[in-house]
Amino acid sequence: MTRTLIVLSALALGAPVALQAQARPSRRWGVGAGAGLTVPLGSYSSTDNPGVHALAYFTYSPRRAFSLGLDVGTAWTPHKATGHTHLDEILVDAAWHPVDRRASPRPFLLASIGAVNVDTDNPSKGSFAWGGGGGISVGHGNARAFLEARFVRIQASAGALSVLPITVGFATLAP
């Protein structure tokens, strides 16, 4: 009986809060996709030319100015001689948006950590990666176009690789 009374009281007290949260959601899910130029940096630039990349991402915003995301992407850079390097990534991102989400343009900063599979003419190697960057998005409502640049450092067994992906894409946010 006491348990039933506690449960009913909690439901009665929580219902107005739940209804208010449904009217004004504070959490948002989003998806996006982009493509662009991948520029090798450092010693990697001595063996490979700039290439291309594509990515898809999923985000969740627990707060208005902060979001967490998962990037899944692939990049291809041609060697200066023959062959190419293929990079497959899975990165977890944290993004900070210092301006309200309704603003256009809206700048953002991001930090990434994850894994990149490096496939050259040698056997594939999964490697730890980290990085950061920034960008700007423009749009209205739940549709936004974005431009971002980030630095990614890949810790490979034969040494580190650094790349600068420059991405143009489209994102949607669901209320």
N, C-alpha and C positions, 0 to 999 in steps of 0.2 A: 504494500500500500504506500509506504514512504517513497519507494523508488518511483512508482507511478506518479505521485504528486510532484517529485523533483523533475521528472521528465516533462510533465505537462506545464510546470512553471517555466522551465527553460524554453520550451516551445513558444509559450505565450509572450515571454520577454524578448525572445530572439526574432519573432515574426516581423515586427516593424523594421528592425535592422536589416533583415534579409530582403524585405520588399524595397527598402530605400537603396540597398546595394544593387538590386536588379534595375532600378530606374536610372542609376548613375554608376555604371561599372567602372571600377578603378583599375582592373586588370584587363590587359588586352593581349590577344594572340595575333601573330602576324606571319606572313610568308612572303618570300621574295626570290628573285632570280636576277642574275647579272652576268656580264661577260666583259672582257677587256684585255688589256695588255699586261704581260708579265715580264718585268725587267730583271734579269739576273744582276746581282751586286757582288762586289769583292772578287775573290778568286773564281767564283762561279761565272762571272762575266768574261773571264779569260777563255773559257771553254765553250760557252753557249751564247747564242744571240737572243734578243727579246723574242718572246713567243706570245701565246694566247692562253686564256683561261675562261672557265665558266663555273658558276656556283649557284647553289640553291640554299636558302636558309629559312629557319623557323625561329621565331622569337616569342618571348613571353615578357610582358612588362608588369612586374609587381608594384611598381611605383611610376608616377608620371614621368620622372626624369631619368629613369633607369630601366634597362632591359637586359635580359639574358637570351643568348641565342645559340643555335647550332648551325654551323656552316658545313656543307658538304660540297666539295669542288674538285676540279681537275685542271691541270695546266700542262702545257706542252711547250718546250723550248728547243729549237734546233741547235745541234752542235755546230761550231764554226767549221769543222771538217765534215764528217759524215755521221749520221745518226741523230738521235734526239734524247732529251730527258723528259720523262713523264712523271708528274707529281700528282698524287691523289691525296686529298686532305679531308680530315674531320677535325674541326676546331670548335671549341666552346668559347663564346664571346660574351663580354660584358660591355655594354654601351651606356654612355652618359649623354643625355640631351639637355643642355643648359637652358634651352628655350622651350616654352609651352608647345605641346604637340600640334596645336592648331596653327602655329606660326609657319609662314612660308617666306623665305627659305628658313630651314631649321638645321643648324650645325650639330655635329655629334663627334664624340671621341670614343674609341673602342680599344679594348685589350683582348688578346686571344691566347689560348693555350690548347694544345691537342697533339695530334699525330699526323705525319705526312709520310706516305709511302713513296720513296724515291726509286724510280725505275730508269736506269741508264742502260747502256749496253751490257752492264754487269747484272748479276741477279738483283731482284728487288730487295729493298731494305725499308722496314718501318722505322720511323725516327720521331723523336720528341720535337715539337715545334712550339714557338712562342712569338708574340709580336704585338703590334699596336698601330694605330693610325687614326684617321679622322676623315670626315666628309661632310657633305651637305645634302639635304633632301628638299625637294619642292613638291608641292601638290596641294590638293584640296580634299578634305574629308578623309576617307580611308584609302585613297590612291595617292602614292608618292613615287616620284622618280628620284634616284640618288646617284651621286658621284662620290666615290671614296678612294683613298689611297692608304695602303698600310705596308708596314715593314714586317716580314716574316723571316725568322731565323730557324733553320732546320738543323738539328744536331745529328748529323750522319756519322756512322762509324769511321768513315775515311776522312772526316773533317766536316766543318759546318758549311751549309749553303745559305745564302741570304737572297731574298727576292723582294721586289716591290710590285705587287699587283695593283693595277689601277682599274677600277671597276665602274661600269655604268649599268644601272639596272632599274627595276621596278619593284615596288613593295606594296602589299595590301595589309591593312590592319582590320581585324574584326572586333566589334564592340563586345 
